Amino acid sequence: MAAVPDEVTEQAPKKKKKGLLLIIGALVVLAAGGAGAWVMLKGGHAKGAENAAEAAKSKPALYLQLDPAFVVNFQDENALRFLQIGVNVMSHDPEAIAAAKQADPEIRNALLMLFSAQDVKSLSDVKGKQKLQAAALAEIQRVLKEKIGRPGVDAVYFTSFIMQ
């Protein structure tokens, strides 16, 4: 009978070691899962704005034609010049298009001031027209940011461009 207590004492430390290893293993798995969840959630907040922008762009493009076309005069070195520009605004946000319609007088004023400040030399090549297009977009976005708190407009297109 002396052999039975030796077997019991030998099995008891093995069970304690197995239990301890199971507890440590469970803690490691829980810690890894918690760390993974934290990384996923923390990364999710940063990507939330990007996902919202992508979701807005996945909507169909909406266009607003600013009628009538803009006609401005500006001084050239030798003569008085005229510029006529047809402008369309594009957005994926219906609220931004509605705000642009409501802010039409302010947008038109900003664009008239911008267009009348141009010179023939800068508008004679494609790069100059593209620079003017970017400036027009910035002006419209500025007005809309005051109205709805965000730029709202994704692009501005010149549908006609006549210099005389």
Disulfide bonds with the S-S distance in Angstrom:
none
